Amino acid sequence: MTIASLLEPVTGQPGPARLSHAADWMQGRTLYGGASALVAYTMAVRAFPGLPPLRAGQIAFVAPVGEAIELSAEIVRQGRNVTQVRSEIRSEGKVALSAFWLFAEGREANALHPAPAPEDWPSPPEENESVTHQFAPSFVAKNFELRYGQPKGTERGATVRRWARLTEQHDLDPVSKLVLMGDVMPPGAMRAMQRQGPISSINWSFNVLDPESRSRDGWYLAENASQHADAGYSSERLRLWDADGRQVLDGIQCVAVFG
């Protein structure tokens, strides 16, 4: 099943839609977070063609997203440079995902402060071993190639870092690819758990640092790091770098930790 097949029912017109090719992107009883966010993003850009580049997104994962959904999108405000759009996915008449998108034209830079490369930058993905998918959700094995992004034997703390790329030869635009891939790593809190249990993303807020990112051979270094975990929740920082060490996505997320 191709990504294009997943997005084909998203026409930009409000109303019912059926994601009949969603099976390969399911994570338990819901669509994988990056895929459901991409459906909402695609709804926004197809509803309002000609939007400026995406600069930020705020996603609320409210309830499971399955095959039968309803889609909507509206422009909340449109200024000279910035357009803000809300799109929603409903399931059985109730909100399952709510997204707020910030599109903005680029301007001449006044502030210049490039994001630094991560500490302990790993060797290129081709020089790292492949990651087995023994414990990963099935959608990961079907759609992503993963390679280690942290030296073995080092103290990793509550951080998960991997080289990742899509296995499909696709025609996604750069921003759509970042939305799809930005949530692929499991929460860093899994490394701090005292016993096994379910983990569920509640929200995801991110800034797009390079809306034209085209990393070498499709590889991105993806990292999820727990900043604080307690009381059944973890505050996570999610980041993506291209193969040359340039950060292209910066985000935060609240994760529910059960068990």
C-alpha positions in Angstrom: 0.0 0.0 0.0 1.5 3.3 -1.0 1.3 6.6 0.8 -0.5 8.0 -2.2 -3.2 5.4 -1.7 -3.6 6.3 1.9 -4.0 10.0 1.0 -6.2 9.5 -2.1 -9.5 9.9 -0.3 -8.4 13.2 1.1 -9.8 15.5 -1.6 -9.9 18.8 0.4 -13.7 18.7 0.4 -15.3 18.5 3.8 -17.3 15.4 4.7 -17.0 11.7 5.0 -14.0 9.8 3.7 -12.8 6.2 4.0 -9.1 5.4 4.4 -9.5 2.0 2.8 -5.8 1.5 2.6 -5.0 2.3 6.2 -4.2 -1.2 7.4 -0.4 -0.9 6.8 -0.3 2.3 8.9 -2.3 1.1 11.9 -0.8 1.1 15.4 -3.2 -1.0 17.4 -6.7 0.3 16.9 -5.6 3.7 15.6 -3.7 5.2 12.7 0.0 5.8 13.5 0.3 9.4 14.8 2.5 10.7 11.9 0.1 9.2 9.4 -3.0 10.7 11.0 -1.2 14.0 11.3 -0.3 13.8 7.6 -4.0 13.1 6.7 -5.0 16.3 8.6 -2.2 18.3 7.0 -3.1 17.0 3.5 -6.7 18.0 4.1 -5.5 21.6 4.9 -3.3 22.0 1.9 -5.8 20.4 -0.5 -8.7 22.5 0.8 -6.7 25.7 0.4 -4.2 25.4 -2.5 -1.4 28.0 -2.7 -0.7 28.3 1.0 2.8 29.5 2.1 5.3 27.0 3.5 4.4 25.2 6.7 6.3 26.6 9.7 4.5 24.9 12.7 1.9 22.4 13.6 0.0 21.6 16.8 -1.7 18.2 16.9 -4.1 16.8 19.5 -4.5 13.1 19.4 -8.0 12.9 20.9 -9.3 9.4 20.0 -8.5 6.5 17.7 -8.5 7.2 14.0 -9.8 4.3 11.8 -10.9 3.8 8.3 -14.3 5.6 8.4 -13.7 9.3 9.1 -15.0 12.8 8.5 -12.7 15.6 7.5 -12.9 19.4 7.7 -10.6 22.4 7.3 -11.0 26.2 7.8 -8.8 29.2 7.6 -8.8 30.8 11.1 -6.9 33.9 10.0 -5.1 35.0 6.8 -2.7 37.9 7.0 -0.1 39.4 4.7 2.5 36.7 5.5 0.9 34.2 7.9 -2.1 32.0 7.3 -3.4 29.9 10.2 -5.6 26.8 9.4 -7.5 24.4 11.5 -8.2 20.9 10.3 -10.0 18.0 12.1 -10.6 14.3 11.8 -13.8 13.0 13.3 -14.8 9.5 14.0 -18.4 8.4 14.7 -19.3 12.1 15.0 -16.7 13.0 17.6 -13.3 14.7 17.2 -10.5 12.1 16.9 -7.7 14.5 15.9 -7.6 18.3 15.9 -4.7 20.2 14.2 -3.7 23.8 14.0 -1.3 24.7 11.2 0.8 27.8 10.7 1.8 28.7 7.2 4.1 31.6 6.6 6.1 33.2 3.8 9.8 33.6 4.4 11.3 37.0 5.1 14.8 38.5 5.1 16.5 37.1 8.1 17.1 39.5 11.0 18.0 36.9 13.7 20.5 34.2 12.7 21.1 31.3 15.1 21.5 27.9 13.4 20.4 24.9 15.5 23.5 22.9 16.7 24.2 19.3 15.7 23.3 16.8 18.3 25.9 15.7 20.8 27.7 12.5 19.8 26.8 12.8 16.2 26.7 9.2 14.9 28.5 7.9 11.8 26.5 7.8 8.6 23.5 5.5 8.4 25.3 3.2 5.9 28.0 2.5 8.6 25.4 1.5 11.2 23.7 -1.8 11.7 20.0 -2.2 10.8 17.6 -2.3 13.7 15.4 -5.4 14.0 11.7 -4.8 14.3 11.1 -7.5 16.9 9.3 -5.3 19.4 8.2 -2.5 17.0 4.6 -2.0 15.9 3.9 -3.7 12.5 3.6 -0.4 10.7 7.3 0.4 11.4 8.5 -2.8 9.8 6.3 -2.3 6.8 7.1 1.3 6.1 10.5 2.3 7.6 14.1 1.2 7.5 15.9 1.9 10.8 19.6 1.9 11.7 21.2 2.6 15.0 22.0 6.2 15.8 23.6 5.8 19.2 26.9 3.9 19.9 26.3 0.6 21.4 27.4 0.2 25.0 27.0 4.0 25.8 24.7 5.4 28.4 21.6 6.5 26.5 19.5 7.8 29.4 15.8 8.3 28.5 16.6 8.9 24.8 15.8 6.9 21.7 17.8 7.9 18.5 17.7 6.1 15.2 18.5 6.7 11.5 15.2 6.4 9.7 13.9 6.5 6.1 10.8 5.4 4.3 11.1 2.2 2.4 8.7 3.2 -0.3 9.8 5.2 -3.4 7.3 8.0 -3.0 6.5 11.4 -4.3 5.8 13.2 -1.0 6.8 16.9 -0.8 9.4 17.7 1.8 7.0 18.9 4.5 4.7 16.0 4.1 7.6 13.6 4.6 8.7 15.5 7.8 5.1 15.3 9.2 5.0 11.5 8.4 8.4 10.8 9.9 8.6 13.2 12.8 6.7 10.9 15.2 8.3 7.6 14.2 10.5 7.0 17.3 9.0 5.5 20.5 9.0 7.9 23.5 12.3 8.1 25.3 10.4 7.4 28.5 10.3 3.7 27.5 14.0 3.6 28.6 13.0 4.9 32.1 10.0 2.5 32.6 10.3 0.2 35.6 8.0 -2.4 34.0 6.5 -3.0 30.6 3.2 -1.2 29.8 1.4 0.7 27.0 2.5 4.1 25.9 0.3 6.6 24.0 0.9 10.0 22.5 -1.5 12.7 23.6 -0.3 15.6 21.5 2.5 16.8 19.3 3.7 20.4 18.7 6.5 21.0 16.2 8.3 23.7 14.3 9.5 23.1 10.7 13.0 24.5 10.5 13.5 23.7 6.8 10.4 23.3 4.7 12.5 22.4 1.6 14.5 19.6 3.3 15.7 16.9 1.0 18.1 14.7 3.0 20.6 12.4 1.2 19.0 9.1 0.2 16.0 10.0 2.4 17.8 9.4 5.7 16.9 11.4 8.8 18.2 11.1 12.3 15.2 10.9 14.6 15.3 11.4 18.3 12.8 11.2 21.1 14.1 12.3 24.6 12.1 12.3 27.8 12.7 15.6 29.6 10.6 14.7 32.6 8.5 11.6 33.4 6.3 11.1 36.5 2.7 10.6 37.5 2.0 8.5 34.4 3.1 11.1 31.8 6.3 12.0 30.0 7.3 15.4 28.5 9.2 14.5 25.3 11.4 16.5 22.9 11.2 15.2 19.3 13.8 16.2 16.8 14.9 15.4 13.2 18.2 16.1 11.5 19.2 15.5 7.9 22.1 13.3 6.9 24.4 16.3 7.1 23.6 17.2 10.7 21.2 20.1 10.0 18.2 20.1 12.3 15.0 20.3 10.2 12.2 19.6 12.8 11.9 20.5 16.5 9.0 19.5 18.6 7.6 18.5 22.0 5.0 15.9 23.0 3.0 14.7 26.0 2.9 11.0 26.3 0.8 8.8 28.6 2.8 6.0 30.3 0.6 3.2 31.6 1.4 0.0 33.5 
